[in-house]
Amino acid sequence: MPNEPRRAPDVVLAVDGARHQLDALDAHTTLLDCLRDRLHLTGAKKGCGHGQCGACTVLVDGARVLSCLTLAVMQEGRQITTVAGLAAAGGAICADPDALHPMQAAFIAHDAFQCGYCTPGQIVSAVAVLDEARRGDASYVTADLRPSGRPVPLSDDEIRERMSGNLCRCGAYANIVAAIREVDAASGVAGGGT
């Protein structure tokens, strides 16, 4: 039937370890709007809505994604992690449902908070930064861009460059670098930068 209206798709999303059935999801719905408006998961914040501030950063299969720039229907079958699901996604043994991911604890310890809009995206990005460096992924400031398979030491410049997609008008970035360096050093994998 050529003129039959198309039905909105049913989508199943895996978010923070839980499966969510979304019936008749508008195919144009961004992942951010789906998380916030359909699933009522408000950890990812709606900042600029144009992928310029990073407030909406989530992990999709462990990689950073700006949830305002991707469609929810494209994420079916993938593991989506918001700031609220970091502790469980990091393999933490969670007898305590309020347990924090080491990066969340480091942000608290170093007073690395900015406004409530920016902090969740900053923390999610910081977790991804460590994974990217451990894999040996180069950044714009990495001295040797050839793939080595070895972890990239996280200097302050490396951390600043890798976090440059997360912006905040508060401008209190110095303590974020310290928090990331603490978690990096505790992991004993990619550390050693200066």
C-alpha positions in Angstrom: 0.0 0.0 0.0 1.9 3.1 -1.2 -0.2 5.7 0.8 -0.4 3.8 4.1 1.1 5.9 6.9 4.3 4.6 8.4 4.1 3.4 12.0 6.6 4.7 14.5 9.0 2.0 15.5 9.1 0.1 18.7 12.6 0.3 20.2 14.3 -1.4 23.1 17.1 0.5 24.8 19.5 -0.8 27.5 20.2 2.1 29.8 22.2 1.8 33.0 21.7 -1.9 33.1 17.9 -1.9 32.6 16.0 -2.6 29.4 13.3 -0.1 28.3 10.6 -0.9 25.8 9.6 2.2 23.9 6.5 1.7 21.8 5.9 3.9 18.8 9.0 6.0 19.3 9.2 8.9 16.9 12.2 8.1 14.7 13.3 11.7 15.0 13.7 11.6 18.8 17.2 12.3 20.0 18.7 9.9 22.5 18.8 12.8 25.0 15.1 13.6 24.6 14.3 9.9 24.9 16.3 9.6 28.1 14.9 12.7 29.7 11.3 12.8 28.4 10.4 9.2 27.7 12.4 7.4 30.4 12.6 10.2 32.9 16.3 9.6 33.4 17.6 13.1 33.9 21.3 12.5 34.5 22.3 13.7 31.0 21.6 17.4 30.8 20.2 19.4 27.9 22.6 22.2 27.5 23.1 23.8 24.1 21.3 21.1 22.1 23.9 21.5 19.3 26.7 19.2 20.5 28.8 22.2 21.5 28.8 22.0 25.4 29.0 18.3 26.2 26.4 18.5 29.0 24.5 15.6 27.4 27.5 13.2 27.2 26.7 9.5 27.7 28.6 6.3 27.0 27.3 4.1 24.2 29.2 0.7 24.3 31.8 2.5 26.4 32.5 5.4 23.9 31.5 9.0 24.5 28.5 10.2 22.6 26.7 13.5 22.6 23.2 12.3 23.1 21.7 15.5 21.6 23.2 14.6 18.3 22.2 11.0 17.9 18.8 9.4 17.4 17.5 7.0 20.0 16.5 4.4 17.4 20.1 4.1 16.3 21.1 2.9 19.8 19.0 -0.3 20.0 21.1 -3.2 21.0 23.8 -1.0 22.5 24.6 -0.4 26.2 23.9 3.2 27.2 25.4 4.5 30.4 24.5 7.8 32.0 26.2 9.4 34.9 23.6 7.6 37.1 24.8 4.2 35.9 28.5 4.7 36.0 29.1 2.8 39.3 27.4 -0.3 38.1 28.9 0.0 34.6 32.4 0.3 36.0 32.1 -3.1 37.6 31.7 -1.8 41.1 30.3 -4.2 43.6 27.2 -2.4 44.6 25.8 -3.7 47.8 25.2 0.0 48.4 22.9 1.4 45.7 24.4 4.8 46.4 28.0 3.6 45.7 29.9 6.0 43.5 32.2 5.4 40.5 35.8 6.3 41.4 35.5 9.4 39.1 32.4 10.6 40.9 34.2 10.2 44.2 37.3 12.0 42.9 35.1 14.9 41.6 33.8 15.2 45.2 37.2 14.9 46.8 38.7 17.6 44.6 35.7 19.9 44.6 35.6 19.6 40.8 32.0 20.6 40.4 30.7 23.3 38.2 27.1 24.0 37.7 24.6 21.1 37.9 24.2 21.2 34.1 27.8 20.6 33.2 29.1 18.2 35.9 27.3 15.0 34.7 28.8 15.3 31.2 32.2 16.2 32.6 32.2 13.1 34.8 31.1 10.8 32.0 33.7 12.3 29.6 36.4 11.9 32.2 35.7 8.2 32.6 35.9 7.8 28.8 39.1 9.8 28.7 40.8 7.2 30.9 39.6 4.4 28.7 40.7 6.2 25.5 44.2 6.8 26.9 44.5 3.2 28.1 43.7 2.0 24.6 46.4 4.3 23.2 44.1 6.5 21.3 45.9 9.7 20.3 44.6 13.2 20.9 45.5 16.5 19.2 48.4 17.0 21.6 49.7 13.5 21.8 53.4 13.6 20.7 53.4 10.3 18.7 50.3 9.9 16.7 51.2 6.5 15.3 49.1 3.7 16.9 51.3 1.9 19.5 48.7 -0.1 21.4 50.3 1.3 24.6 48.6 3.6 27.0 49.0 7.3 26.4 50.4 9.1 29.5 47.9 11.6 30.7 49.7 14.9 31.2 47.6 18.0 32.2 47.7 19.1 28.5 46.4 15.6 27.4 43.6 15.8 30.0 42.6 19.4 29.0 42.6 18.5 25.3 40.6 15.3 25.7 38.1 17.2 27.9 37.9 20.2 25.6 34.5 19.1 24.3 32.9 19.7 27.7 32.4 23.4 28.3 31.1 25.3 31.2 30.6 29.0 31.8 31.6 28.6 35.4 35.2 28.1 34.3 36.4 26.1 37.3 38.3 23.5 35.3 41.5 23.3 37.4 40.0 20.9 39.9 38.7 18.6 37.2 42.2 17.9 36.0 43.2 17.0 39.5 40.3 14.6 39.9 41.1 12.8 36.6 44.7 12.5 37.5 43.8 10.9 40.9 41.7 8.2 39.3 44.3 7.7 36.5 47.0 7.3 39.2 44.9 4.9 41.2 44.3 2.7 38.2 48.1 2.4 37.6 47.5 1.9 33.8 47.9 5.1 31.8 49.5 7.4 34.4 52.9 8.8 34.5 52.3 12.0 32.6 53.4 15.3 33.8 
